């Protein structure tokens, strides 16, 4: 039986995606650095990362 998961989502519009997960789903989250948010999905988590070759800024 799977009781948890860890997912990383690569995206192009991190502001919109971050707002969607934070505001629409009202997920608990932690800002780990420079706007990188980790959202809680008990008993799992999901993190969004920028596409390859880009940097993450707030």
N, CA, C, O and CB atoms as a CASP TS submission, in Angstrom:
PFRMAT TS
TARGET T0000
AUTHOR 0000-0000-0000
METHOD Language model
MODEL 1
PARENT N/A
ATOM      1  N   UNK     1       0.840  -1.162   0.000  1.00  0.00           N
ATOM      2  CA  UNK     1       0.000   0.000   0.000  1.00  0.00           C
ATOM      3  C   UNK     1       0.899   1.244   0.000  1.00  0.00           C
ATOM      4  O   UNK     1       1.869   1.305   0.755  1.00  0.00           O
ATOM      5  CB  UNK     1      -0.963  -0.012   1.218  1.00  0.00           C
ATOM      6  N   UNK     2       0.582   2.226  -0.836  1.00  0.00           N
ATOM      7  CA  UNK     2       1.280   3.501  -0.852  1.00  0.00           C
ATOM      8  C   UNK     2       0.566   4.448   0.104  1.00  0.00           C
ATOM      9  O   UNK     2      -0.643   4.654   0.001  1.00  0.00           O
ATOM     10  CB  UNK     2       1.343   4.096  -2.294  1.00  0.00           C
ATOM     11  N   UNK     3       1.324   5.022   1.037  1.00  0.00           N
ATOM     12  CA  UNK     3       0.702   5.938   2.004  1.00  0.00           C
ATOM     13  C   UNK     3       1.225   7.371   1.870  1.00  0.00           C
ATOM     14  O   UNK     3       0.811   8.256   2.619  1.00  0.00           O
ATOM     15  CB  UNK     3       0.944   5.437   3.423  1.00  0.00           C
ATOM     16  N   UNK     4       2.126   7.597   0.926  1.00  0.00           N
ATOM     17  CA  UNK     4       2.656   8.940   0.729  1.00  0.00           C
ATOM     18  C   UNK     4       3.356   9.038  -0.611  1.00  0.00           C
ATOM     19  O   UNK     4       3.602   8.030  -1.274  1.00  0.00           O
ATOM     20  CB  UNK     4       3.615   9.317   1.860  1.00  0.00           C
ATOM     21  N   UNK     5       3.673  10.253  -0.998  1.00  0.00           N
ATOM     22  CA  UNK     5       4.342  10.475  -2.279  1.00  0.00           C
ATOM     23  C   UNK     5       5.131  11.778  -2.214  1.00  0.00           C
ATOM     24  O   UNK     5       4.859  12.641  -1.380  1.00  0.00           O
ATOM     25  CB  UNK     5       3.315  10.512  -3.446  1.00  0.00           C
ATOM     26  N   UNK     6       6.100  11.907  -3.095  1.00  0.00           N
ATOM     27  CA  UNK     6       6.873  13.139  -3.258  1.00  0.00           C
ATOM     28  C   UNK     6       6.872  13.434  -4.751  1.00  0.00           C
ATOM     29  O   UNK     6       7.356  12.623  -5.540  1.00  0.00           O
ATOM     30  CB  UNK     6       8.356  13.007  -2.678  1.00  0.00           C
ATOM     31  N   UNK     7       6.340  14.577  -5.147  1.00  0.00           N
ATOM     32  CA  UNK     7       6.258  14.925  -6.570  1.00  0.00           C
ATOM     33  C   UNK     7       6.928  16.271  -6.806  1.00  0.00           C
ATOM     34  O   UNK     7       6.801  17.189  -5.997  1.00  0.00           O
ATOM     35  CB  UNK     7       4.779  14.963  -7.051  1.00  0.00           C
ATOM     36  N   UNK     8       7.644  16.380  -7.922  1.00  0.00           N
ATOM     37  CA  UNK     8       8.254  17.639  -8.334  1.00  0.00           C
ATOM     38  C   UNK     8       7.674  17.989  -9.696  1.00  0.00           C
ATOM     39  O   UNK     8       7.699  17.171 -10.615  1.00  0.00           O
ATOM     40  CB  UNK     8       9.829  17.542  -8.383  1.00  0.00           C
ATOM     41  N   UNK     9       7.148  19.210  -9.825  1.00  0.00           N
ATOM     42  CA  UNK     9       6.516  19.655 -11.066  1.00  0.00           C
ATOM     43  C   UNK     9       7.388  20.717 -11.707  1.00  0.00           C
ATOM     44  O   UNK     9       7.693  21.736 -11.087  1.00  0.00           O
ATOM     45  CB  UNK     9       5.083  20.201 -10.807  1.00  0.00           C
ATOM     46  N   UNK    10       7.791  20.479 -12.954  1.00  0.00           N
ATOM     47  CA  UNK    10       8.539  21.476 -13.710  1.00  0.00           C
ATOM     48  C   UNK    10       7.537  22.322 -14.471  1.00  0.00           C
ATOM     49  O   UNK    10       6.662  21.783 -15.149  1.00  0.00           O
ATOM     50  CB  UNK    10       9.574  20.812 -14.677  1.00  0.00           C
ATOM     51  N   UNK    11       7.652  23.649 -14.370  1.00  0.00           N
ATOM     52  CA  UNK    11       6.628  24.507 -14.962  1.00  0.00           C
ATOM     53  C   UNK    11       7.243  25.749 -15.577  1.00  0.00           C
ATOM     54  O   UNK    11       8.406  26.069 -15.333  1.00  0.00           O
ATOM     55  CB  UNK    11       5.594  24.903 -13.917  1.00  0.00           C
ATOM     56  N   UNK    12       6.446  26.446 -16.380  1.00  0.00           N
ATOM     57  CA  UNK    12       6.921  27.662 -17.035  1.00  0.00           C
ATOM     58  C   UNK    12       6.367  28.927 -16.406  1.00  0.00           C
ATOM     59  O   UNK    12       6.981  29.987 -16.534  1.00  0.00           O
ATOM     60  CB  UNK    12       6.561  27.631 -18.490  1.00  0.00           C
ATOM     61  N   UNK    13       5.227  28.851 -15.731  1.00  0.00           N
ATOM     62  CA  UNK    13       4.630  30.032 -15.096  1.00  0.00           C
ATOM     63  C   UNK    13       4.527  29.778 -13.601  1.00  0.00           C
ATOM     64  O   UNK    13       3.446  29.518 -13.073  1.00  0.00           O
ATOM     65  CB  UNK    13       3.225  30.358 -15.702  1.00  0.00           C
ATOM     66  N   UNK    14       5.666  29.857 -12.932  1.00  0.00           N
ATOM     67  CA  UNK    14       5.698  29.478 -11.522  1.00  0.00           C
ATOM     68  C   UNK    14       4.810  30.354 -10.647  1.00  0.00           C
ATOM     69  O   UNK    14       4.257  29.863  -9.662  1.00  0.00           O
ATOM     70  CB  UNK    14       7.110  29.534 -11.014  1.00  0.00           C
ATOM     71  N   UNK    15       4.656  31.639 -10.975  1.00  0.00           N
ATOM     72  CA  UNK    15       3.808  32.525 -10.184  1.00  0.00           C
ATOM     73  C   UNK    15       2.355  32.083 -10.205  1.00  0.00           C
ATOM     74  O   UNK    15       1.707  32.016  -9.161  1.00  0.00           O
ATOM     75  CB  UNK    15       3.920  33.947 -10.693  1.00  0.00           C
ATOM     76  N   UNK    16       1.844  31.783 -11.388  1.00  0.00           N
ATOM     77  CA  UNK    16       0.456  31.344 -11.525  1.00  0.00           C
ATOM     78  C   UNK    16       0.244  29.979 -10.884  1.00  0.00           C
ATOM     79  O   UNK    16      -0.763  29.752 -10.213  1.00  0.00           O
ATOM     80  CB  UNK    16       0.055  31.297 -12.999  1.00  0.00           C
ATOM     81  N   UNK    17       1.194  29.073 -11.091  1.00  0.00           N
ATOM     82  CA  UNK    17       1.070  27.739 -10.508  1.00  0.00           C
ATOM     83  C   UNK    17       1.137  27.798  -8.990  1.00  0.00           C
ATOM     84  O   UNK    17       0.373  27.120  -8.302  1.00  0.00           O
ATOM     85  CB  UNK    17       2.162  26.818 -11.045  1.00  0.00           C
ATOM     86  N   UNK    18       2.037  28.596  -8.477  1.00  0.00           N
ATOM     87  CA  UNK    18       2.191  28.757  -7.033  1.00  0.00           C
ATOM     88  C   UNK    18       0.904  29.341  -6.436  1.00  0.00           C
ATOM     89  O   UNK    18       0.420  28.859  -5.412  1.00  0.00           O
ATOM     90  CB  UNK    18       3.410  29.670  -6.708  1.00  0.00           C
ATOM     91  N   UNK    19       0.357  30.368  -7.072  1.00  0.00           N
ATOM     92  CA  UNK    19      -0.888  30.989  -6.596  1.00  0.00           C
ATOM     93  C   UNK    19      -2.049  29.996  -6.643  1.00  0.00           C
ATOM     94  O   UNK    19      -2.879  29.967  -5.734  1.00  0.00           O
ATOM     95  CB  UNK    19      -1.227  32.235  -7.440  1.00  0.00           C
ATOM     96  N   UNK    20      -2.109  29.181  -7.700  1.00  0.00           N
ATOM     97  CA  UNK    20      -3.180  28.193  -7.832  1.00  0.00           C
ATOM     98  C   UNK    20      -3.140  27.194  -6.678  1.00  0.00           C
ATOM     99  O   UNK    20      -4.154  26.958  -6.022  1.00  0.00           O
ATOM    100  CB  UNK    20      -3.068  27.456  -9.176  1.00  0.00           C
ATOM    101  N   UNK    21      -1.978  26.613  -6.433  1.00  0.00           N
ATOM    102  CA  UNK    21      -1.862  25.630  -5.352  1.00  0.00           C
ATOM    103  C   UNK    21      -2.098  26.272  -3.988  1.00  0.00           C
ATOM    104  O   UNK    21      -2.722  25.671  -3.112  1.00  0.00           O
ATOM    105  CB  UNK    21      -0.483  24.964  -5.384  1.00  0.00           C
ATOM    106  N   UNK    22      -1.597  27.496  -3.811  1.00  0.00           N
ATOM    107  CA  UNK    22      -1.718  28.179  -2.526  1.00  0.00           C
ATOM    108  C   UNK    22      -3.133  28.698  -2.278  1.00  0.00           C
ATOM    109  O   UNK    22      -3.691  28.492  -1.200  1.00  0.00           O
ATOM    110  CB  UNK    22      -0.732  29.327  -2.456  1.00  0.00           C
ATOM    111  N   UNK    23      -3.717  29.374  -3.278  1.00  0.00           N
ATOM    112  CA  UNK    23      -4.984  30.079  -3.077  1.00  0.00           C
ATOM    113  C   UNK    23      -6.226  29.246  -3.404  1.00  0.00           C
ATOM    114  O   UNK    23      -7.212  29.302  -2.669  1.00  0.00           O
ATOM    115  CB  UNK    23      -4.997  31.317  -3.912  1.00  0.00           C
ATOM    116  N   UNK    24      -6.192  28.484  -4.480  1.00  0.00           N
ATOM    117  CA  UNK    24      -7.365  27.700  -4.881  1.00  0.00           C
ATOM    118  C   UNK    24      -7.496  26.447  -4.011  1.00  0.00           C
ATOM    119  O   UNK    24      -8.570  26.161  -3.483  1.00  0.00           O
ATOM    120  CB  UNK    24      -7.271  27.308  -6.375  1.00  0.00           C
ATOM    121  N   UNK    25      -6.402  25.708  -3.868  1.00  0.00           N
ATOM    122  CA  UNK    25      -6.450  24.493  -3.049  1.00  0.00           C
ATOM    123  C   UNK    25      -6.200  24.792  -1.573  1.00  0.00           C
ATOM    124  O   UNK    25      -6.408  23.928  -0.722  1.00  0.00           O
ATOM    125  CB  UNK    25      -5.425  23.481  -3.550  1.00  0.00           C
ATOM    126  N   UNK    26      -5.758  26.000  -1.269  1.00  0.00           N
ATOM    127  CA  UNK    26      -5.492  26.425   0.107  1.00  0.00           C
ATOM    128  C   UNK    26      -4.570  25.444   0.825  1.00  0.00           C
ATOM    129  O   UNK    26      -4.807  25.077   1.976  1.00  0.00           O
ATOM    130  CB  UNK    26      -6.805  26.569   0.880  1.00  0.00           C
ATOM    131  N   UNK    27      -3.504  25.022   0.117  1.00  0.00           N
ATOM    132  CA  UNK    27      -2.569  24.054   0.687  1.00  0.00           C
ATOM    133  C   UNK    27      -1.607  24.734   1.648  1.00  0.00           C
ATOM    134  O   UNK    27      -1.161  25.850   1.384  1.00  0.00           O
ATOM    135  CB  UNK    27      -1.789  23.340  -0.422  1.00  0.00           C
ATOM    136  N   UNK    28      -1.280  24.079   2.758  1.00  0.00           N
ATOM    137  CA  UNK    28      -0.243  24.611   3.625  1.00  0.00           C
ATOM    138  C   UNK    28       1.082  24.579   2.875  1.00  0.00           C
ATOM    139  O   UNK    28       1.327  23.658   2.096  1.00  0.00           O
ATOM    140  CB  UNK    28      -0.154  23.808   4.952  1.00  0.00           C
ATOM    141  N   UNK    29       1.938  25.567   3.098  1.00  0.00           N
ATOM    142  CA  UNK    29       3.197  25.615   2.367  1.00  0.00           C
ATOM    143  C   UNK    29       4.299  26.268   3.195  1.00  0.00           C
ATOM    144  O   UNK    29       4.050  26.971   4.174  1.00  0.00           O
ATOM    145  CB  UNK    29       3.014  26.366   1.055  1.00  0.00           C
ATOM    146  N   UNK    30       5.528  26.003   2.757  1.00  0.00           N
ATOM    147  CA  UNK    30       6.716  26.570   3.371  1.00  0.00           C
ATOM    148  C   UNK    30       7.560  27.167   2.257  1.00  0.00           C
ATOM    149  O   UNK    30       7.776  26.525   1.229  1.00  0.00           O
ATOM    150  CB  UNK    30       7.517  25.497   4.189  1.00  0.00           C
ATOM    151  N   UNK    31       8.041  28.398   2.453  1.00  0.00           N
ATOM    152  CA  UNK    31       8.967  29.028   1.509  1.00  0.00           C
ATOM    153  C   UNK    31      10.368  28.624   1.931  1.00  0.00           C
ATOM    154  O   UNK    31      10.881  29.117   2.936  1.00  0.00           O
ATOM    155  CB  UNK    31       8.803  30.603   1.476  1.00  0.00           C
ATOM    156  N   UNK    32      10.995  27.725   1.167  1.00  0.00           N
ATOM    157  CA  UNK    32      12.296  27.202   1.573  1.00  0.00           C
ATOM    158  C   UNK    32      13.455  28.113   1.185  1.00  0.00           C
ATOM    159  O   UNK    32      14.512  28.055   1.813  1.00  0.00           O
ATOM    160  CB  UNK    32      12.507  25.842   0.970  1.00  0.00           C
ATOM    161  N   UNK    33      13.285  28.943   0.179  1.00  0.00           N
ATOM    162  CA  UNK    33      14.276  29.958  -0.193  1.00  0.00           C
ATOM    163  C   UNK    33      13.887  30.589  -1.507  1.00  0.00           C
ATOM    164  O   UNK    33      13.431  29.900  -2.420  1.00  0.00           O
ATOM    165  CB  UNK    33      15.689  29.350  -0.288  1.00  0.00           C
ATOM    166  N   UNK    34      14.058  31.868  -1.610  1.00  0.00           N
ATOM    167  CA  UNK    34      13.877  32.617  -2.850  1.00  0.00           C
ATOM    168  C   UNK    34      12.579  32.286  -3.585  1.00  0.00           C
ATOM    169  O   UNK    34      12.575  32.183  -4.812  1.00  0.00           O
ATOM    170  CB  UNK    34      15.035  32.361  -3.758  1.00  0.00           C
ATOM    171  N   UNK    35      11.497  32.120  -2.861  1.00  0.00           N
ATOM    172  CA  UNK    35      10.214  31.863  -3.497  1.00  0.00           C
ATOM    173  C   UNK    35       9.934  30.413  -3.837  1.00  0.00           C
ATOM    174  O   UNK    35       8.900  30.111  -4.432  1.00  0.00           O
ATOM    175  CB  UNK    35      10.122  32.652  -4.717  1.00  0.00           C
ATOM    176  N   UNK    36      10.836  29.504  -3.472  1.00  0.00           N
ATOM    177  CA  UNK    36      10.588  28.081  -3.707  1.00  0.00           C
ATOM    178  C   UNK    36       9.634  27.601  -2.628  1.00  0.00           C
ATOM    179  O   UNK    36       9.999  27.547  -1.454  1.00  0.00           O
ATOM    180  CB  UNK    36      11.922  27.245  -3.702  1.00  0.00           C
ATOM    181  N   UNK    37       8.422  27.255  -3.016  1.00  0.00           N
ATOM    182  CA  UNK    37       7.422  26.813  -2.056  1.00  0.00           C
ATOM    183  C   UNK    37       7.293  25.296  -2.088  1.00  0.00           C
ATOM    184  O   UNK    37       7.290  24.679  -3.153  1.00  0.00           O
ATOM    185  CB  UNK    37       6.067  27.474  -2.344  1.00  0.00           C
ATOM    186  N   UNK    38       7.188  24.711  -0.909  1.00  0.00           N
ATOM    187  CA  UNK    38       6.864  23.288  -0.785  1.00  0.00           C
ATOM    188  C   UNK    38       5.483  23.221  -0.157  1.00  0.00           C
ATOM    189  O   UNK    38       5.254  23.754   0.928  1.00  0.00           O
ATOM    190  CB  UNK    38       7.942  22.498   0.078  1.00  0.00           C
ATOM    191  N   UNK    39       4.570  22.560  -0.850  1.00  0.00           N
ATOM    192  CA  UNK    39       3.178  22.448  -0.404  1.00  0.00           C
ATOM    193  C   UNK    39       2.950  21.111   0.275  1.00  0.00           C
ATOM    194  O   UNK    39       3.408  20.072  -0.202  1.00  0.00           O
ATOM    195  CB  UNK    39       2.209  22.615  -1.587  1.00  0.00           C
ATOM    196  N   UNK    40       2.242  21.146   1.385  1.00  0.00           N
ATOM    197  CA  UNK    40       1.908  19.923   2.099  1.00  0.00           C
ATOM    198  C   UNK    40       0.673  19.267   1.515  1.00  0.00           C
ATOM    199  O   UNK    40      -0.349  19.920   1.306  1.00  0.00           O
ATOM    200  CB  UNK    40       1.698  20.211   3.572  1.00  0.00           C
ATOM    201  N   UNK    41       0.768  17.992   1.256  1.00  0.00           N
ATOM    202  CA  UNK    41      -0.361  17.182   0.783  1.00  0.00           C
ATOM    203  C   UNK    41      -0.416  15.936   1.667  1.00  0.00           C
ATOM    204  O   UNK    41      -0.148  14.830   1.198  1.00  0.00           O
ATOM    205  CB  UNK    41      -0.212  16.799  -0.757  1.00  0.00           C
ATOM    206  N   UNK    42      -0.759  16.109   2.928  1.00  0.00           N
ATOM    207  CA  UNK    42      -0.628  15.003   3.874  1.00  0.00           C
ATOM    208  C   UNK    42      -1.174  13.710   3.333  1.00  0.00           C
ATOM    209  O   UNK    42      -2.276  13.699   2.785  1.00  0.00           O
ATOM    210  CB  UNK    42      -1.320  15.333   5.155  1.00  0.00           C
ATOM    211  N   UNK    43      -0.453  12.622   3.464  1.00  0.00           N
ATOM    212  CA  UNK    43       0.891  12.517   4.023  1.00  0.00           C
ATOM    213  C   UNK    43       1.977  12.613   2.955  1.00  0.00           C
ATOM    214  O   UNK    43       2.929  11.834   2.995  1.00  0.00           O
ATOM    215  CB  UNK    43       1.033  11.215   4.776  1.00  0.00           C
ATOM    216  N   UNK    44       1.874  13.512   2.029  1.00  0.00           N
ATOM    217  CA  UNK    44       2.880  13.657   0.977  1.00  0.00           C
ATOM    218  C   UNK    44       3.191  15.134   0.780  1.00  0.00           C
ATOM    219  O   UNK    44       2.755  15.975   1.566  1.00  0.00           O
ATOM    220  CB  UNK    44       2.394  13.015  -0.353  1.00  0.00           C
ATOM    221  N   UNK    45       3.939  15.447  -0.263  1.00  0.00           N
ATOM    222  CA  UNK    45       4.278  16.827  -0.579  1.00  0.00           C
ATOM    223  C   UNK    45       4.477  16.975  -2.081  1.00  0.00           C
ATOM    224  O   UNK    45       4.684  15.985  -2.782  1.00  0.00           O
ATOM    225  CB  UNK    45       5.545  17.271   0.184  1.00  0.00           C
ATOM    226  N   UNK    46       4.416  18.194  -2.571  1.00  0.00           N
ATOM    227  CA  UNK    46       4.675  18.475  -3.981  1.00  0.00           C
ATOM    228  C   UNK    46       5.467  19.769  -4.068  1.00  0.00           C
ATOM    229  O   UNK    46       5.213  20.715  -3.322  1.00  0.00           O
ATOM    230  CB  UNK    46       3.347  18.573  -4.800  1.00  0.00           C
ATOM    231  N   UNK    47       6.426  19.802  -4.983  1.00  0.00           N
ATOM    232  CA  UNK    47       7.252  20.994  -5.164  1.00  0.00           C
ATOM    233  C   UNK    47       7.299  21.319  -6.646  1.00  0.00           C
ATOM    234  O   UNK    47       7.401  20.417  -7.477  1.00  0.00           O
ATOM    235  CB  UNK    47       8.689  20.788  -4.590  1.00  0.00           C
ATOM    236  N   UNK    48       7.226  22.587  -6.980  1.00  0.00           N
ATOM    237  CA  UNK    48       7.344  23.024  -8.366  1.00  0.00           C
ATOM    238  C   UNK    48       8.714  23.618  -8.595  1.00  0.00           C
ATOM    239  O   UNK    48       9.192  24.420  -7.793  1.00  0.00           O
ATOM    240  CB  UNK    48       6.249  24.044  -8.721  1.00  0.00           C
ATOM    241  N   UNK    49       9.347  23.228  -9.682  1.00  0.00           N
ATOM    242  CA  UNK    49      10.660  23.775 -10.017  1.00  0.00           C
ATOM    243  C   UNK    49      10.599  24.430 -11.390  1.00  0.00           C
ATOM    244  O   UNK    49       9.777  24.040 -12.220  1.00  0.00           O
ATOM    245  CB  UNK    49      11.748  22.667  -9.985  1.00  0.00           C
ATOM    246  N   UNK    50      11.454  25.422 -11.647  1.00  0.00           N
ATOM    247  CA  UNK    50      11.459  26.068 -12.958  1.00  0.00           C
ATOM    248  C   UNK    50      12.009  25.113 -14.014  1.00  0.00           C
ATOM    249  O   UNK    50      12.684  24.138 -13.682  1.00  0.00           O
ATOM    250  CB  UNK    50      12.292  27.368 -12.922  1.00  0.00           C
ATOM    251  N   UNK    51      11.720  25.394 -15.295  1.00  0.00           N
ATOM    252  CA  UNK    51      12.245  24.561 -16.366  1.00  0.00           C
ATOM    253  C   UNK    51      13.774  24.580 -16.368  1.00  0.00           C
ATOM    254  O   UNK    51      14.384  25.506 -15.834  1.00  0.00           O
ATOM    255  CB  UNK    51      11.705  25.032 -17.721  1.00  0.00           C
ATOM    256  N   UNK    52      14.384  23.572 -16.959  1.00  0.00           N
ATOM    257  CA  UNK    52      15.827  23.483 -17.062  1.00  0.00           C
ATOM    258  C   UNK    52      16.413  24.737 -17.733  1.00  0.00           C
ATOM    259  O   UNK    52      15.898  25.226 -18.739  1.00  0.00           O
ATOM    260  CB  UNK    52      16.219  22.225 -17.843  1.00  0.00           C
ATOM    261  N   UNK    53      17.486  25.230 -17.150  1.00  0.00           N
ATOM    262  CA  UNK    53      18.163  26.381 -17.737  1.00  0.00           C
ATOM    263  C   UNK    53      17.667  27.713 -17.225  1.00  0.00           C
ATOM    264  O   UNK    53      18.152  28.751 -17.675  1.00  0.00           O
ATOM    265  CB  UNK    53      18.018  26.346 -19.206  1.00  0.00           C
ATOM    266  N   UNK    54      16.713  27.730 -16.296  1.00  0.00           N
ATOM    267  CA  UNK    54      16.236  28.978 -15.726  1.00  0.00           C
ATOM    268  C   UNK    54      16.549  29.009 -14.240  1.00  0.00           C
ATOM    269  O   UNK    54      16.826  27.972 -13.638  1.00  0.00           O
ATOM    270  CB  UNK    54      14.726  29.153 -15.970  1.00  0.00           C
ATOM    271  N   UNK    55      16.506  30.181 -13.656  1.00  0.00           N
ATOM    272  CA  UNK    55      16.732  30.304 -12.235  1.00  0.00           C
ATOM    273  C   UNK    55      15.430  30.685 -11.548  1.00  0.00           C
ATOM    274  O   UNK    55      14.528  31.245 -12.172  1.00  0.00           O
ATOM    275  CB  UNK    55      17.831  31.336 -11.941  1.00  0.00           C
ATOM    276  N   UNK    56      15.341  30.385 -10.292  1.00  0.00           N
ATOM    277  CA  UNK    56      14.146  30.707  -9.516  1.00  0.00           C
ATOM    278  C   UNK    56      14.397  31.951  -8.703  1.00  0.00           C
ATOM    279  O   UNK    56      15.333  32.004  -7.906  1.00  0.00           O
ATOM    280  CB  UNK    56      13.742  29.537  -8.602  1.00  0.00           C
ATOM    281  N   UNK    57      13.563  32.951  -8.902  1.00  0.00           N
ATOM    282  CA  UNK    57      13.622  34.157  -8.084  1.00  0.00           C
ATOM    283  C   UNK    57      12.234  34.428  -7.544  1.00  0.00           C
ATOM    284  O   UNK    57      11.241  33.938  -8.082  1.00  0.00           O
ATOM    285  CB  UNK    57      14.155  35.376  -8.897  1.00  0.00           C
ATOM    286  N   UNK    58      12.168  35.195  -6.500  1.00  0.00           N
ATOM    287  CA  UNK    58      10.874  35.491  -5.867  1.00  0.00           C
ATOM    288  C   UNK    58       9.979  36.259  -6.784  1.00  0.00           C
ATOM    289  O   UNK    58       8.853  36.591  -6.413  1.00  0.00           O
ATOM    290  CB  UNK    58      11.064  36.265  -4.588  1.00  0.00           C
TER
END
